[in-house]
Amino acid sequence: MKINRLFKRGKQDKIMELSFLYAIPRTQILDTVMLIITKIAGSYGQLWGIVGLALLIPPKTRRTGIAVLISYAGVFIFGQLILKHLFNRPRPCQIDQAFALLVIRPTSSSFPSTHSAWAFAAATAVFMKFKKPGIAVFIIAAVIAFSRMYLFLHFPTDVLCGIILGIALGFAADKLCDHFAKKKETRS
């Protein structure tokens, strides 16, 4: 039995979330900005894999780069491969197919928003060691998360749960890196 049967959402919940998405003001300028953001982030959040790899280069940020990459893998495994299939929630654009999309209609399920999760996982991993750059990455992550709703690809609760998943995995990846770094130091 799929979990979505256990946690069936009422019609009222869907109407409320769709109403929120319809209420987002849309303009040509915002359309262009949101499309650019989506293209930069990549279909599987590749931006954050690249950021993680770039952070591996300077020794000062190497541990953070490892944390970003671990959290990226965690979101892929838990968000993309497990939760999306477990919940199998239709996307807003799959429910209202008359809504004019700016992107190709995805066929994967909506819950959770892994774009939001990847962005917030990376932001958390960076913030744990570098506060000011971390705040900047959180701002970028928030814009990416908003873009998922603007583009009518995710419900607000998909984005919220993606944010929570991302923060949890970014925090866990940072602590895991700290644990192994301390273990390495005690051996030396």
WOTA-V488413 format. One record per helix or strand of 2 or more residues. SS is the DSSP state (@ for helix, = for strand). FROM is the first residue (numbers start at 0). LEN is the number of residues. Records with the same first field share a line. If there is no record, write none. Layout:
SS: FROM-LEN / FROM-LEN
This chain:
@: 2-4 / 10-13 / 27-14 / 45-12 / 58-29 / 91-4 / 113-16 / 130-20 / 155-32
